[in-house]
Amino acid sequence: MPASYSTNMRLKFSLLAIALEVVIIVQYALFVTYETAADSRKPNGTTTDFDRLYPSFQDVHVMIFVGFGFLMTFLKRYGFSSVGFNLLIAAFGLQWGALMQGFLHHLHDGKIKIGITSMINGDFSTATVLITFGAILGKTSPVQLLILTVLEITIFAANEFLVGEVLKAKDVGASMTIHAFGAYFGLAVSRVLYRSGLKDHEKEGSVYHSDIFAMIGTIFLWMFWPSFNSAIAPTSDGQYRAVINTYYSLAACVLTAYALSSLLDKKGKLDMVHIQNATLAGGVAAGTTADMMIYPYGGLLIGFVAGIISTLGFKYLTPILASKLKIHDTCGVHNLHGMPGIIGGLAGIVGAAMSSTVLYGNGLSNTFPERPKRTAIQQAGFQAAGLGATLVVAIVGGAITGFIISLPIWGQPPDQNCFDDQIYWEVPDAEDDGEQLNSSEHGKYKINPEV
């Protein structure tokens, strides 16, 4: 086996994981302390951020560890890795993310005060890497994934600071800073890691039961997405609007995804790829405008458009990216997170341009922090700048990260071992491995006549 495919992880993975954890422990010992109840207490003195936000934190936590993990189990021989590496990335990423965002946002007197908001933001940081993970699913080693997590979360935190603190763009549900960023970062990494030998790979497909497991992830994400978009809304009114707007956007998205999936098939059948993924696009697209006064019909309209664009992307755009641009997107994150993230950013531009004190009353300055100094059109311009900056940082950062993790020392798996658990996991009883329902195309099943 060539040196570039030296996939024995016993030393390189173990030593890297331990070294990274030691670095984090030292950093936390030097710079991190508790946020006290007094720090997070509301003006009336009756509640704290913890009281208000812990239920949302729990929901976001479930999305990160269950939703994202199981959504990626559709590959017939990569279930251990999909769920297992998801746990690895998330557990490391939330520690690193809280630290990186803490240095940029919450460093006071040399200390980062960790509270419930920091924990939510740690999970948000992790979400960007998990989105990127979907684009390169089955093609990377655990060592590469740890290096990716360090680099991407650091770049994400810098971009989030640029968009939120410098440009003062509004993105409460992070359509731009998490979803579009993670998707285009992942596509850039995937382009650098592209290998022609993975085209039409025999193991890059699903079987009946693997798609059912993936639907578990879809359902968890769909149910808890209103919490994701509303978790860090600055006001109770904004949080309330974010839940309602996301709720209706998701609902409309499901109907359009189902309708388009049937319409695009010659026999009118539904494609499980679309149902697993495009039904969630409404949650992504609703993020930037989640707490804006777009009214329920606005949420429905956003979900309607997102469902159409996402389904069309899975049907037509993904093959074009692979064949023309050499971007192999395993999970189709461009269709679930990338394009819906851009839709969310564009909706934010429109929502900002239409804002007024008549709509927002006294809460306007909290919804748009710079509103007293900016006209609605000016704020819309800064929303556009935030979207543009995010795309540039994601693509450039992803390309650089891709070159770094493509170095031979990280043990990238060879072509024949991609999309297969056995290269990195002890897999019990792998004789049959579900081959009675065999497929080289995700979502299309063929019954073995010998069964």
Secondary structure, 3 states (H helix, E strand, C coil): CCHHHCCCCCCHHHHHHHHHHHHHHHHHHHHEEECCHHHHECCCCCCEHHHHHHHHHHHHHHHHHHHHHHHCCCCCCCHHHHHHHHHHHHHHHHHHHHHHHHHHHCEECCEEEECHHHHHHHHHHHHHHHHHHHHCCCCCCHHHHHHHHHHHHHHHHHHHHHHHHHCCCCCCCCHHHHHHHHHHHHHHHHHHCCCHHHCCCCCCCCCHHHHHHHHHHHHHHHHHHHHHHHCCCCCHHHHHHHHHHHHHHHHHHHHHHHHHHHHCCCCCCCCHHHHHHHHHHHHHHCCCCCCCCCHHHHHHHHHHHHHHHHHHHHHHHHHHHHHHCCCCCCCCHHHHHHHHHHHHHHHHHHHHHCCCHHHHHHHHHHHCCCHHHCCHHHHHHHHHHHHHHHHHHHHHHHHHHHHHHCCHHHCCCCHHHCCCHHHCCCCCCCCCCCCCEECCCCCCCEECCCC
